[in-house]
Amino acid sequence: MHSHGSGCSHGEGASTRALRWALGLTAVLLVAEVIGGLVSNSLALLADAGHMLTDVGALALSLFVVWFAKQPSKPEKTYGYLRWEILAALLNGATLLGISVWIVVEAVSRFRHPEHVAGGVMLAVACVGFALNLVAAYMLHPVNGTTLNVRAAYLHVLGDLLAQGGTVVAAVLIRYTGWLAADPLVSIVSTVLIVRGAWSLVREAVDVLLEATPRHISLGDVRARLEEIAGVEQVHDLHVWSVGAGMVALSAHAIVREAERHQQVLERAIDSLGSLGIQHVTIQLERCEMFEREAHLHP
């Protein structure tokens, strides 16, 4: 028995528009920060530019994946291309982690050997960058929970917003106190904040790819709901996993000895599981135990 959900997230048009605006703003800011970082010799600005470079790629990839995931399924790809969103999220998160390592290494080097930084140029570019990132984050915030892919893009922009805020603070300190250590220090603080979000994103994407039980669903609760349906004697070989953003699937075997109850059991199971957010349900109903054929499936 199969019950299919649409798997489509609400607000896809809003997500696409937000991603396009964020991509345009980020591309402009990337150019400004590369030039400003080289002119001012600021590690914080160059670190931000590194984030911006990954952001441009991440946002472009996110836009492509939003389109690609909507393509119709084929006989050899019955779920369509939903998993591309998960792969994009994993790639974006892993890229953020890699860039963060480089920033920390460079920052440690600058602690040991401080370099002159043009605080005035750094402050001007950082303020412009903060303003543009604030706009991009504001546009993505309402839709950041729609898919892991959009959430990854939002985390990229949010990470840059945090980094830009720190860069503004560092620029003020360097401009008015001459404290050069503020540049690498702010880079490290910003990177720690970014790593937290990136690690969470990577872990969640890996869970989806490994078909782990979604964090918001209790497998014990699912089993209890199925076994409390009248006529269901036992549930075994129970699996719950995410196919992609917006689609949670379940498969199970259930022993229902009375054949006349089968349709009623299926309908009640669909209704009960639907309230948990499980849209794609596959249940094999059995009138008796099949230990010889399913020895590996029974507890």
N, C-alpha and C positions, 0 to 999 in steps of 0.2 A: 504494500500500500504506500502510495506517495502523496504527500501534500506539499504543494509548491508555493513559496512566497515570492513576491516580486523581486526581492533583493535590491530594489532601487532605493536610494537614499532620497529623502525629501530635500528640496533646496539645491538640486544639482546645478540649476542655472545660476543661482546666487553664488555657489562655490566657484563655478567657472569664471564668472565676472570678477570675483574677489581675487582669484589667482592671477588673472590677466593684469589687473591693476597693480598687484603686488610685484609681479614680474617686471613691469615697466619701471616702477619706482626703484626697484632693486638694481636694475641694469644701469640706470642713471647714477645711482649712488656708488656703484662699483667703480665707475670711471672716476668720479670725484674723489673717492678715497684712495685709489691707487696714486693719483697725481698728488693729492694732499699728503699722503704718507711719505712719498719719495721726497717731496719738497721740504717737509718738516722733519724728516728722519724719525717719525713716530712709529714705534712697534705696535702700539695700541691701534693706530689707524690702519697699519698694514695687516694686523691680525683681523680687524674688522673687514678689510678688503678681501682677505682670504675667506672669511665667512660669506661675504657677498658673492664671491665667485661660486662657491658651492650652492648658495641660495639661488643664483640665476639658473644653474643647472638643475637644482632640485625643483624649483617652481616650473621650469620648462618641462621637466619630466613629469611632474604632477599633472600639468595640463594635458600632456600627451596621454597619460594613463587614464585620466577621467574620460577622454574620448575613446580610447582603446577598449576600456572595460565595458563600454556600452555596446560594443559590436556583438552581433547575434552569435549564439552558440552554433557549433558544427558537430557533426556526428562523432568526430574524434575528440572534441572538446565540449562535452555536454554541459559543463558549468560556465561556458563562455570564457571570458578573460578576467574574471573577478580577482584572481590571485595576483594579477599584475600590480594592483594597488598595494598589496602587501609587500611585494618585492621592491616596489619603489620606496615604500616606507622604510624597509630594512636597509636599502642602499643609502638613503638620505641620513638615517641615524648613524650608520657605520662611518659615513663620510664626516659627519660632525665630530665623532669620537677621534678620528684620525687627525683632523685639523686641530683639535684641542691639544693633542699630544705635541704637535709641532709648536704651538703657541707657548706651552709651558716650558719646553726645552729652550726656546729663544728667549723667553723672559728670564730664566735662570742665568743665561749667559749675560744678559744686560744688567742683572744685579751685580755680577762680578766685575763687569766692565761697562759702567754707565756711558751712554753716548749723548751728545748734545741733541736737544729737541727744540724746534721752533714752536714755542707754546702758542703764539698768536695764530699762526696758520692752522695748527692742530685744533685749537679751540673753535675756529670758524667752521672748519670742515666737520668737526664732531657735532656741532650744533645743527648744521644742515642735515647731517646724517640721522641724528636723533629725531628730528622733525619728520623726515620722510619715512623712517622706520615706524614711527608712531602712527602715521596714516595707514601704512601697510598692515600693521598689527590690528588696528581698529577695524579695517575692512575684513580681515580674515577671522577675527574673534567670533563673530556670530555663527560661522559655519565650520569652525575647527573641529567640532565633534561629529561631523557627518561621516567621515571615513578616516582610516589610519593614514591614508595618503595625504589628505588635506591637513590632518593634524601634524604630519611631519613637516609640511610646508610652513604651517603656523609656528611650529617650534623653531624652525630656522629663522624666521623673521623675529620671533620673540627673543631668541638668543642674541640676534644682532641688536635689538632694541636695548637689551640689558648691557651688552658690550658698549654700545654707543653712549649710554648713560654714564657708564664708568669712564669712558674716554673723555667725556665732557668734564667730569670731576678731575681727572688726571691733568687735563689741559689747563684747567683753572689753577691747580696747584703748581704746575710747572711755570705757567705764565707769571704768577704773582709771588711765588716763593722760591722758584728755581730748584725744587726737589725732583730730580730726574728719576728717582726710584718709583715715583708715582706711576710712570708709564708701564713698566713691566708688572708692577703690583696689581694694577687695575686689570691688566690682561689676564692674570692668573685667577683673580676673583671672578671675573666674567666667565672664564672658561669653566670653572667649577660649577657655576649655575647652569651652563649649557650642557655639561656632561650629564647632570642629573636627568634632565628631560630626554636627552638622546639615548641614554641607557634604558630608560623606561620604554621608549619607543622601540628600540631594538629587541628588547625582551618580549614585548607584546607581539611584534611581528614574527619572531621565532616561534612563539607559542602557536600562532595561527598556522604557520608552515608545518609545525609538528603535529597539528590537529589536536592540540591539547584542549581540555574542557575550558570554555570561556570562564573568565574570573567571576563574572556576575551570575553564574549558574552553578548550583550545587547538584552534583550527580546523585547524591543521596535523596535530595528533594524530588528530583525527576523520577527516580525509581519508586519512591513512595507514592507519588501521584499516579503512576501507572498501575501499581499493585493495589491501590485502593478502589480502582474501577471494578464494579461488579462483574464477576466472571473471570477476572484475571487471577490466575493461581500463582504464577511466577514470572519474573522478568529476568532475562539473562542476555549476555552479549550486548550490553548497553554501551553506546558511544554517543557523545555529544561533542561537536566541533564547529568551528567557524570556517565556512567556505571562503568568505570574503566579508568586506564591510557590509553590514546590513543583512547578512544571511547566516543564520545558525541552523545546523542540520543535526538530525538524530537518527540513529538506527538501533533497532532492538529486536529481540525475539521474545514473544510472550506466549505462555501456555494458557489457552482458553479452550477447555474441553468441550463446551457446548457450541456446536457450529452455528446455531441460531442466534448466538450472542455476538458473533464476530463483527457484524456491521455496526452494532451499537457500541462495542468496545472501541472500534476504530474512530468513530465520530467523537466519542467522549475523550479519547486520547488526543485527537487533534485540537479540540477546544481547550483542554487542560494545558497542553504544552504550548499552545499559542499564547496563553497568558504569561508564559515565562520568556517569550520572545523567540521561541523555536519555530521557524516558519517552514522548514523542509523536513518532513517526518516520513520515515520508512520503518514499518513494523511488520515483522513476519509472525503471523499467528499460527500456533501449533496446537493440535488437539491432544497430543500426548508427548511425553519426553522422547527425544531421539538421541539417547546417550551414545549409541554405537556410531551414529553419523556426525554427532556434534560433541564428542567427548571433550574437545579443546574449548568449547564455548560455554560449558556449564561450570558454575563455581564449585 
